[in-house]
Amino acid sequence: MELSTAIKTRSSASKLTTPGPTPADLAQILDAAAHAPDHGRLKPWQFIVLDAAMRERFALAAAAAKRVRVPTMTDEQFAAEREKVARSPTIVVVACTVRRDQTKVPEIEQVIAAAAAAENLFLAAHDLGYGVMWKTGAAAYDAGVKAELGLDPNDHIVGIMHLGTRLK
Ligand SMILES: Cc1cc2nc3c(=O)[nH]c(=O)nc-3n(C[C@H](O)[C@H](O)[C@H](O)COP(=O)(O)O)c2cc1C
């Protein structure tokens, strides 16, 4: 696909099903992500691919984060939220671990480099025919979720990227 076509035809896939990207396709997608522009060549991004076990733990932590934001959530809504995340075909969390010793490159520039990586990921997955949904929500700002992913509370989650076969 032409790059301009990929950019213009990209859209969020609000409903995904299996299969997610093959290992070879995922490697290609992550390689594209890692070619994002990056001030100072700090590579401040992390791409955390959630395997099945990690996805279950992440889904529980994400549902808990949402309940903090929406305390009126019923147990049924909590279970539905958890299930929705857990059944996503493939999740890649794009995080920014800010190099605070690098005073020449301000934090915001490191965060936007990670966001550029997330967009590269999106376009590369779209180019290979996969559906993508870029999410953040309460989970992206929750210390419990970050801990589950092995991130520091000061790290930034710039995208919770759901990838799979597009239904909608
Ligand atoms: C940083 C970022 C965070 C987002 N977070 C969410 C989210 O939490 N939930 C959601 O449904 N969509 C989320 N989106 C997707 C946007 O809602 C979507 O891109 C927008 O509606 C435009 O639709 P399109 O991608 O089809 O052009 C996010 C997009 C970005 C760039």
The ligand as an ORCA input file, in Angstrom:
! r2SCAN-3c Opt
* xyz 0 1
  C      -3.839      9.243     22.415
  C      -5.118      8.582     22.003
  C      -5.908      7.973     22.944
  C      -7.106      7.358     22.590
  N      -7.857      6.760     23.547
  C      -9.019      6.180     23.202
  C      -9.816      5.518     24.192
  O      -9.429      5.432     25.351
  N     -10.982      4.960     23.804
  C     -11.403      5.010     22.511
  O     -12.476      4.498     22.216
  N     -10.660      5.600     21.548
  C      -9.485      6.178     21.858
  N      -8.712      6.764     20.891
  C      -9.118      6.659     19.476
  C      -9.863      7.879     19.046
  O     -11.088      7.898     19.692
  C     -10.014      7.811     17.507
  O      -8.757      7.877     16.919
  C     -10.895      8.938     17.042
  O     -12.211      8.684     17.418
  C     -10.857      9.136     15.543
  O     -11.273      7.957     14.875
  P     -10.372      7.307     13.748
  O      -9.132      6.738     14.447
  O     -11.219      6.227     13.137
  O      -9.987      8.367     12.778
  C      -7.512      7.371     21.224
  C      -6.701      7.982     20.279
  C      -5.514      8.571     20.651
  C      -4.650      9.226     19.597
*
